[in-house]
Amino acid sequence: MTTQATEDEGLHNKTSRSSGALLLEVQGLVRDFDSLRALDGADLSVREGTITGLIGPNGAGKTTLFNVVTGFHLAQAGRVIFNGKDITNLPPHRVFQHGLCRTFQIPREHQSLSVLENLMLIPPGQQGERLFNTWFRPGAVRRQELANRDKALEVLEFVELDHLHDEYARNLSGGQKKLLELARTLMTDPQLVLLDEPGAGVNPTLMHRLTDNIRYLNRERGITFLVIEHDMDLIMSLCDPVVVMSEGRQLMTGSPEEVRRNPRVLEAYLGGQYAAVEG
Ligand SMILES: Nc1ncnc2c1ncn2[C@@H]1O[C@H](COP(=O)(O)OP(=O)(O)OP(=O)(O)O)[C@@H](O)[C@H]1O
């Protein structure tokens, strides 16, 4: 690639990162657990086309924010706007139908189902689930099952788990389970995927595969990502912008470099993870 092309590409990325439409807006979220305020007026924006990072010290409220945005926990105050629609406190399956998917810090695979079956469970509005269709339109149900299976196999090939399609999900390694989690989100053609610590417990080889997949899906399929991660090298190389949370609210948003240099960010990490940010 020529220098000019590289520069043009850099310019294009920079422009799209700063000017893409707002896809997710989190405004003033509050969530208490008994006397503990886990989210204390949390704000966050994700622009279309970005891989946005979400960092912060342990207990900052990152996973709680994911849980509230995706309907797994109720917000006590604040709003979640996705694609211009208010989705605050919708149940998880309704959030999912809007095109917003997530993975979990600890993968939630169906252990006693095969890898392929784990994916075939996913698509919303499966014809076979509706009693009317099962009785009166068995052909349509069968066609959809076959289409789901084809799509599942295609997704498994993409994440390079196709050779394990018949394996029980419980037998996968930690890294393979993370890939399966990503694969599950891809069954729905999502607009935004929230990844909760995709790198945790994943060996370097699978980590490269996972980050390559995320970059490809972002660039070629237009999927936007919001990524919680403690591995600062991964965040700094994959994400732009990076949002920093501390004590239940946003501390700052900036480029990886701006975040790395901000003294308030270092201060927030003092007492545990200073080295991780600095390094
Ligand atoms: N279901 C829950 N019940 C009670 N307290 C909770 C619950 N979920 C989270 N918390 C508390 O809320 C605070 C924020 O937790 P959260 O998991 O959102 O932080 P985090 O930034 O994701 O941390 P980490 O990086 O360690 O995963 C913590 O003090 C945590 O103990």
The ligand as an SDF file (V2000), in Angstrom:
LIG
                    3D

 31 33  0  0  0  0  0  0  0  0999 V2000
  -25.9650   -8.0550   41.2260 N   0  0  0  0  0  0  0  0  0  0  0  0
  -25.3050   -7.2840   42.0840 C   0  0  0  0  0  0  0  0  0  0  0  0
  -25.6420   -7.2520   43.3940 N   0  0  0  0  0  0  0  0  0  0  0  0
  -24.9810   -6.4510   44.2700 C   0  0  0  0  0  0  0  0  0  0  0  0
  -23.9460   -5.6590   43.9300 N   0  0  0  0  0  0  0  0  0  0  0  0
  -23.5530   -5.6590   42.6460 C   0  0  0  0  0  0  0  0  0  0  0  0
  -24.2160   -6.4840   41.6640 C   0  0  0  0  0  0  0  0  0  0  0  0
  -23.6060   -6.2600   40.4610 N   0  0  0  0  0  0  0  0  0  0  0  0
  -22.6210   -5.3710   40.6880 C   0  0  0  0  0  0  0  0  0  0  0  0
  -22.5850   -5.0190   41.9790 N   0  0  0  0  0  0  0  0  0  0  0  0
  -21.6620   -4.0550   42.5860 C   0  0  0  0  0  0  0  0  0  0  0  0
  -21.7230   -2.8770   41.8320 O   0  0  0  0  0  0  0  0  0  0  0  0
  -20.4190   -2.2820   41.7020 C   0  0  0  0  0  0  0  0  0  0  0  0
  -20.0700   -2.1510   40.2360 C   0  0  0  0  0  0  0  0  0  0  0  0
  -19.8350   -3.4720   39.7440 O   0  0  0  0  0  0  0  0  0  0  0  0
  -19.5280   -3.7730   38.2250 P   0  0  0  0  0  0  0  0  0  0  0  0
  -19.4220   -5.2500   38.0870 O   0  0  0  0  0  0  0  0  0  0  0  0
  -20.4960   -3.0770   37.3620 O   0  0  0  0  0  0  0  0  0  0  0  0
  -18.1050   -3.0810   38.0540 O   0  0  0  0  0  0  0  0  0  0  0  0
  -17.0550   -3.2870   36.8720 P   0  0  0  0  0  0  0  0  0  0  0  0
  -16.5440   -1.9240   36.5270 O   0  0  0  0  0  0  0  0  0  0  0  0
  -17.6400   -4.0920   35.7810 O   0  0  0  0  0  0  0  0  0  0  0  0
  -15.9340   -4.0930   37.6460 O   0  0  0  0  0  0  0  0  0  0  0  0
  -14.9490   -5.2570   37.0800 P   0  0  0  0  0  0  0  0  0  0  0  0
  -14.0040   -4.5740   36.1620 O   0  0  0  0  0  0  0  0  0  0  0  0
  -14.2800   -5.7550   38.3180 O   0  0  0  0  0  0  0  0  0  0  0  0
  -15.7850   -6.3070   36.4060 O   0  0  0  0  0  0  0  0  0  0  0  0
  -19.4680   -3.1900   42.4750 C   0  0  0  0  0  0  0  0  0  0  0  0
  -19.2800   -2.6450   43.7620 O   0  0  0  0  0  0  0  0  0  0  0  0
  -20.2050   -4.5100   42.5390 C   0  0  0  0  0  0  0  0  0  0  0  0
  -19.8500   -5.2430   43.6810 O   0  0  0  0  0  0  0  0  0  0  0  0
  1  2  1  0
  2  3  1  0
  2  7  2  0
  3  4  2  0
  4  5  1  0
  5  6  2  0
  6  7  1  0
  6 10  1  0
  7  8  1  0
  8  9  2  0
  9 10  1  0
 10 11  1  0
 11 12  1  0
 11 30  1  0
 12 13  1  0
 13 14  1  0
 13 28  1  0
 14 15  1  0
 15 16  1  0
 16 17  2  0
 16 18  1  0
 16 19  1  0
 19 20  1  0
 20 21  2  0
 20 22  1  0
 20 23  1  0
 23 24  1  0
 24 25  2  0
 24 26  1  0
 24 27  1  0
 28 29  1  0
 28 30  1  0
 30 31  1  0
M  END
$$$$
